[in-house]
Amino acid sequence: MYFAENPDAAHDIHRLEVELLGQRMIFYTDAGVFSKKMIDYGSQVLLNCLDFSSNERLLDVGCGYGPLGLTLAKVQGLEVTMVDINQRALDLAKRNAAENQVEARIFQSNLYEKVEAEFNHIISNPPIRAGKQVVHQVITGSLEHLHEGGTLTLVIQKKQGAPSAKTKMEETFGNCEVLRKDKGYYILRSEK
């Protein structure tokens, strides 16, 4: 399972060459990480909704092998921090940062446990299979790590809890906007 510190699945390295936000990117993936054979559709929908100013600080929670944070760092010039609980995913994210010539701060953290900084934006394609409680922790924990006026943006499928996540975001921030609905995926954004 990808929401584990040290997946024990046998290695099965894949090399993905993809175009994201008009930029050619290369990602190495492996067994035991989320969406190892392709950039999942939800992440692509999320990326296409994000338009940040260069030099803003971004936190990618549950970054996996890095498609969201690394693409945004390369294309939009953001100062990116990426965290995940999965050490195999983080090793891949570091390799992918080097492969794509992207600078990013990448370290292991169970959600916000080891995150100390504040950010302009937090994004996540949260680990749905880890359960609703974890998804809600992604939402509630973001508040103390956002600057005033900062945003939390998530992608969640309707059938996997988008309505309850939207409610939790409204409770936590007092607002939540649906930026896009695409093939059952909801892009949800709250502002602090």
N, C-alpha and C positions, 0 to 999 in steps of 0.2 A: 504494500500500500504506500502511496506517495506521501501521506501525512505521517511519516515515521522518521525518526532521527537517522537511522542507518538501515535502509532497505536491504534485505538479504537476497533479493532476486539476482539470478545470474546476469552478468553484464551482457548487453546487447546494444552496442553502440550504433547509432544512426547519424548520418550527416544530412541536415536539411539545408537546401539553398532556397530561400524565399524572398519575395519582394514585399516589404511592409512599409507603408507610408511613402512609397516611391523609392525606397532604398533597398538595394540588394544586401541581404543579411545571411550569414551562415551560422547555424546552430548545431552543436553536437548534443545528442540526447542519449538516453540509456534506459534500460529496464528499471522499474522502481521510481520513475518520475512521471509526472502528469503529462499526458499527450505527447508521447515519445515519437510518434510516426508523422506528426504534422502539427503546425500551429493551430490550435483548436479554434473553431469558428467564433466562440465567445470572446476570446482574446483579440481576434481580428476586428470584431465589431467594436470592442472597447477602444482599441488603438485608433480607429477611425473617428471616434468621438472626442479625442483628446487634442487640444490645441493650446499648449502652454507657452508662456514667454520664456525665452532663453535665459539661462542663469538662475531660474527658479529652482528651489529645492524640492525634490520628489522622493517619496518613499514608496517602494513596491513591496507590498506585504504578501508573502507566499509566492515569491518570484519564480520558483521552479528553475529551469535552466536559463531563464532570462529574456524571453522574447519581448516582454512589455518594457521593462526598465531599460534594457540595452538599446532597443529601437528608439525610445524617446530620448535617451542621452545622445545618440548619434544624430537623429534627425532634427530634434528641437533644441539641442544644446543645453539640456538640463543638468543640474548637479544631482546625480542619482545615488540613492542608497537602496540596497536590495537585501531583503531578509527572507529566510525560509527555515523550517525546522529540519529539512531533509539535507543531510550532508552531501549525499551524492548529487543532488540537484545543485547545491552551491558550488561544488567542484566543477560541474559542467558550466555553470554561470560564469565562473572565473575564466575558464578556458574560452568560453564564447565571447567574453569581454575582450580578451587578448586577440582572438580570431578576427573580431570586427573593429579592432583598434578603438575601443571605447573605454573611458575611465569611469569606474563606478565603485562605490564602497559596498562590498558584498560580505555578509557575515551571518552566522547561525544565530537565530533567535526564534523562540516559540512566540509567534506574533510579535507583540511589542516588548517582551520581557527584557531584552538587552538594548532596546532603542532609547537613546537619551535625548536626541536632538528634536527640534521642531521643524516643520516642513510647510511649504506653500500648498503642496498637494500630496495626497495619499491615494494610491490606486490598488485595487486587488481584484483578481479573479479567484475568489475565496475557495478554500478546499471544502466543497459541498459534502463530500463523503465523510468528512470529519464530524459532521453533524451541525444542527442549527445553533447549538450553543457556541461553537467555535466561530461560525459566521457572525453571530451577534457580538462576540468579543472583538472581531475585526472592526465592527462598527463602533462600539462603545469605547474601545481603547484608542481609537483614532483621535478623539476629541482633545486629549492632553498633548498630542504630538502635532497639532496644527496651529499655525499662526492665525491670528484674527483675520477673517476673510478667506482662510484656506478652505480647500475642498477635499471631500472624500468621494471617490468615484468607483463604483463596483459594477461588475457584470454578473448577473445571475439569471438562470433560466426560470421562467414562470413556474414550471412544474417542479422546480427544485427549490422553491422558496422565495422568489422575488417579491410576492406580496407581503410576506412577513418581514423580509429584510427592509422593504420600503417603510413599513410601520415602525420598525425599530429605529431606522434613520430619522424618521419624523419625531419620535420620542426623544432621541438623543440630541438632535440638532435643532428641532423646531421647524425643519423644512426638509423636503426631498423632492427632487424633480426627476421625472423620467425623461432622459435625454433622447433615448431611441428604443424602439421595440423592433427586433429583427429575428424572424424565425424562432420565436419563443424566448429569445434572449432579451433581457431588460438591462439598459444602462441607467444606473441610479446615481444621482449626485446630490450631496448635501453640502451646505456651506456653513462654516463656523461664524 
